[in-house]
Amino acid sequence: MKLLKKWWFWVIAVVLLFIIFSITGNKDNGNLNPDNTDVTTKQTTVTTTVKQTETTTETVTVVTTETTTPAQTTPAESIVSSYKEGTYKVGSDIAAGEYKVFSDNDIIDAYVEVAKDSTSTLDSISANALFKTFIYVTVSNGQYLKLRDCYAVPSADAPKFTPEEGVYADGMYKVGADIPEGEYKVKLNEKALLDVGYVEVARDSTLTLESILSNEIFENTTYITVKDGQYLSLRDAIIENHD
């Protein structure tokens, strides 16, 4: 009886081992199921795609920043100095040289003055002028430039005058720049308050009496000849064409 028990014991043990082995084998084969393989592959693809998207976004952001920064820079050379109404000490507030001064008042005449000191006396005034449109003035270090109802721009940076329909009216013209040299017929401006016009030719733009080469008050018409480098001033007068 003892031997039978041992024999059945071993048979039962073998059967149990076989069953355990079968179950274990099925579980291992389950990991090789094609459906499970698809699921694993899809998860990997999604993870890879997300990483690529994040990387692309960071790269685009860097490129955009580098591209927009230089576009905000403005060259300092493009800025033109302009001096508004006031009094300026030449050499300290404003550089010495020639300036083109533009009227900033459509009702009354503008005023420009050059003084040798800041005493504000009549004796300190070296030159002055009233004008309607624009005028040139040259100043030296130590002088004082006064502007009233007008503003000044360095002559080299100022726009050159272009006559509208070939007409030159009130103003101070730099010959060779604003108006060609030659002989001109000057007429009285029909809008003149008085029945006379004024024409003047100067050797420079210091606005002093010594700089005047010729001047004339006329009633109807007159002629004038100017050369390059000179300055032609018109008041209540016009030039319609170049004869």
C-alpha positions as CSV (number, residue, x, y, z in Angstrom):
1,M,0.0,0.0,0.0
2,K,2.8,2.3,0.7
3,L,4.3,1.7,-2.8
4,L,1.0,2.5,-4.4
5,K,0.7,5.7,-2.6
6,K,4.1,6.7,-3.8
7,W,3.4,5.8,-7.4
8,W,0.1,7.8,-7.5
9,F,1.9,10.6,-5.8
10,W,4.4,10.8,-8.6
11,V,1.7,10.6,-11.3
12,I,-0.2,13.4,-9.7
13,A,3.0,15.4,-9.4
14,V,3.8,15.0,-13.1
15,V,0.3,16.0,-14.1
16,L,0.4,19.1,-11.9
17,L,3.8,20.1,-13.4
18,F,2.4,19.6,-16.9
19,I,-0.6,21.8,-16.1
20,I,1.6,24.5,-14.5
21,F,3.9,24.5,-17.6
22,S,1.0,24.8,-20.0
23,I,-0.4,27.8,-18.1
24,T,3.0,29.5,-18.0
25,G,3.6,28.9,-21.6
26,N,0.3,30.4,-22.6
27,K,1.1,33.6,-20.6
28,D,4.5,33.9,-22.4
29,N,2.9,33.4,-25.8
30,G,0.4,36.2,-24.9
31,N,3.3,38.7,-25.0
32,L,3.9,37.8,-28.6
33,N,0.3,38.5,-29.7
34,P,0.3,40.7,-32.9
35,D,-2.5,42.9,-31.5
36,N,-0.4,43.7,-28.4
37,T,2.5,44.5,-30.7
38,D,0.4,47.1,-32.6
39,V,-0.5,48.8,-29.3
40,T,3.1,49.1,-28.3
41,T,4.1,50.6,-31.7
42,K,1.4,53.2,-31.6
43,Q,2.4,54.4,-28.2
44,T,6.0,54.8,-29.2
45,T,5.0,56.8,-32.3
46,V,2.9,59.2,-30.3
47,T,5.7,59.8,-27.9
48,T,8.2,60.4,-30.7
49,T,5.8,62.9,-32.5
50,V,5.3,64.9,-29.3
51,K,9.0,65.3,-28.8
52,Q,9.5,66.4,-32.5
53,T,6.8,69.0,-32.1
54,E,8.2,70.5,-29.0
55,T,11.7,70.7,-30.6
56,T,10.3,72.4,-33.7
57,T,8.4,75.0,-31.7
58,E,11.5,76.0,-29.7
59,T,13.5,76.4,-32.9
60,V,10.9,78.7,-34.6
61,T,10.8,80.9,-31.5
62,V,14.5,81.5,-31.6
63,V,14.6,82.3,-35.3
64,T,11.7,84.8,-34.9
65,T,13.5,86.7,-32.1
66,E,16.7,87.0,-34.1
67,T,14.9,88.3,-37.2
68,T,12.8,91.0,-35.6
69,T,15.5,92.6,-33.4
70,P,17.6,94.3,-36.2
71,A,14.5,95.8,-37.8
72,Q,14.0,98.1,-34.8
73,T,17.4,99.8,-35.3
74,T,17.4,103.3,-36.9
75,P,20.6,104.8,-38.3
76,A,21.6,108.0,-36.4
77,E,22.9,109.5,-39.7
78,S,19.3,109.9,-41.0
79,I,18.4,112.5,-38.3
80,V,18.7,116.2,-39.4
81,S,19.3,118.9,-36.8
82,S,16.6,121.6,-36.6
83,Y,16.7,124.6,-34.3
84,K,13.3,126.1,-33.2
85,E,12.5,129.5,-32.0
86,G,15.0,130.8,-29.4
87,T,18.4,132.3,-28.8
88,Y,21.5,130.2,-29.4
89,K,25.2,130.7,-28.5
90,V,27.3,129.8,-31.5
91,G,29.9,127.3,-30.6
92,S,28.0,126.0,-27.6
93,D,24.3,125.6,-28.5
94,I,24.8,125.6,-32.2
95,A,27.7,125.0,-34.6
96,A,29.2,127.8,-36.6
97,G,28.3,127.9,-40.3
98,E,25.5,128.7,-42.7
99,Y,21.9,127.9,-41.9
100,K,18.7,128.1,-44.0
101,V,15.9,129.6,-41.8
102,F,12.2,129.0,-42.6
103,S,9.3,131.1,-41.4
104,D,6.9,129.4,-39.1
105,N,4.2,132.0,-39.2
106,D,1.8,132.7,-42.0
107,I,0.4,136.0,-40.6
108,I,3.4,138.2,-39.7
109,D,7.0,138.3,-40.8
110,A,9.6,136.1,-39.1
111,Y,12.7,137.6,-37.5
112,V,16.4,136.5,-37.4
113,E,19.2,138.4,-35.6
114,V,22.9,137.9,-35.2
115,A,24.5,139.6,-32.2
116,K,28.2,139.9,-31.1
117,D,27.3,139.5,-27.4
118,S,24.4,138.8,-25.0
119,T,23.9,142.4,-23.8
120,S,20.7,142.7,-25.9
121,T,21.6,146.3,-26.8
122,L,21.3,147.9,-30.3
123,D,25.0,148.1,-30.4
124,S,25.4,144.4,-30.0
125,I,23.4,143.6,-33.1
126,S,25.6,142.6,-36.1
127,A,22.8,141.9,-38.5
128,N,19.0,141.3,-38.5
129,A,16.2,140.8,-41.0
130,L,12.4,140.4,-41.3
131,F,11.3,137.8,-43.9
132,K,8.2,136.0,-45.1
133,T,9.3,132.6,-46.4
134,F,13.0,131.7,-46.0
135,I,16.4,133.3,-45.6
136,Y,20.1,132.3,-45.3
137,V,22.3,133.3,-42.4
138,T,26.0,132.6,-41.6
139,V,27.2,132.7,-37.9
140,S,30.6,132.5,-36.3
141,N,31.8,131.1,-32.9
142,G,31.1,133.6,-30.1
143,Q,28.1,135.2,-31.8
144,Y,24.4,134.7,-30.8
145,L,21.7,133.7,-33.2
146,K,18.1,134.7,-32.3
147,L,15.1,133.1,-34.1
148,R,11.5,134.4,-33.8
149,D,8.6,132.7,-35.5
150,C,11.0,130.6,-37.5
151,Y,13.4,127.5,-37.3
152,A,16.9,126.9,-38.7
153,V,18.4,123.9,-40.5
154,P,22.1,123.5,-41.5
155,S,22.4,124.7,-45.1
156,A,23.9,121.5,-46.3
157,D,20.9,119.5,-45.0
158,A,18.2,122.0,-46.1
159,P,16.0,121.2,-49.1
160,K,16.8,123.2,-52.3
161,F,14.1,125.4,-53.6
162,T,12.1,124.1,-56.6
163,P,10.0,126.8,-58.3
164,E,6.4,126.0,-58.8
165,E,5.5,126.6,-62.5
166,G,8.9,128.4,-62.8
167,V,7.9,131.2,-60.4
168,Y,10.3,132.7,-57.8
169,A,8.5,134.9,-55.2
170,D,9.5,136.3,-51.8
171,G,12.6,134.7,-50.4
172,M,16.4,134.6,-50.4
173,Y,17.8,132.4,-53.1
174,K,21.3,130.9,-53.2
175,V,22.5,131.2,-56.8
176,G,23.6,127.9,-58.2
177,A,21.6,126.0,-55.6
178,D,18.0,127.5,-55.5
179,I,18.2,129.4,-58.8
180,P,20.6,129.3,-61.8
181,E,22.9,132.1,-62.5
182,G,22.0,134.6,-65.3
183,E,19.9,137.6,-66.1
184,Y,16.3,137.8,-64.8
185,K,13.4,140.1,-65.3
186,V,11.8,141.0,-62.0
187,K,8.2,142.1,-61.7
188,L,6.1,143.7,-59.0
189,N,4.0,141.1,-57.1
190,E,0.3,141.9,-57.7
191,K,-0.3,141.0,-54.0
192,A,2.1,143.6,-52.7
193,L,0.7,145.8,-50.0
194,L,2.6,148.8,-51.5
195,D,3.1,149.6,-55.1
196,V,6.8,148.8,-55.0
197,G,9.0,145.8,-54.9
198,Y,12.5,145.2,-53.6
199,V,15.4,143.2,-55.1
200,E,18.9,142.7,-53.5
201,V,22.1,140.8,-54.5
202,A,24.6,139.9,-51.7
203,R,28.1,138.3,-51.8
204,D,27.4,136.1,-48.8
205,S,24.7,135.3,-46.1
206,T,26.1,137.3,-43.2
207,L,23.1,139.7,-43.6
208,T,25.3,142.6,-43.0
209,L,25.2,145.9,-44.9
210,E,28.8,145.2,-46.1
211,S,27.7,142.0,-47.8
212,I,25.2,143.8,-50.1
213,L,26.5,144.2,-53.7
214,S,23.4,145.9,-55.1
215,N,19.7,146.6,-54.2
216,E,16.8,148.4,-55.7
217,I,13.3,149.5,-54.9
218,F,11.2,149.4,-58.1
219,E,7.6,150.1,-59.1
220,N,6.8,147.9,-62.1
221,T,9.7,145.8,-63.5
222,T,13.5,145.7,-63.4
223,Y,16.3,143.4,-64.5
224,I,19.0,141.7,-62.4
225,T,22.0,139.6,-63.2
226,V,23.4,137.1,-60.6
227,K,26.3,134.7,-60.5
228,D,27.0,131.4,-58.7
229,G,27.7,131.8,-55.0
230,Q,25.7,135.1,-54.7
231,Y,22.4,135.5,-52.9
232,L,19.3,137.0,-54.5
233,S,16.6,138.4,-52.3
234,L,13.0,139.3,-53.4
235,R,10.3,141.1,-51.5
236,D,6.9,141.9,-53.0
237,A,8.5,140.8,-56.3
238,I,8.5,137.8,-58.6
239,I,10.5,136.2,-61.4
240,E,8.4,134.3,-63.8
241,N,11.0,132.9,-66.2
242,H,14.7,132.8,-67.1
243,D,15.3,135.0,-70.2
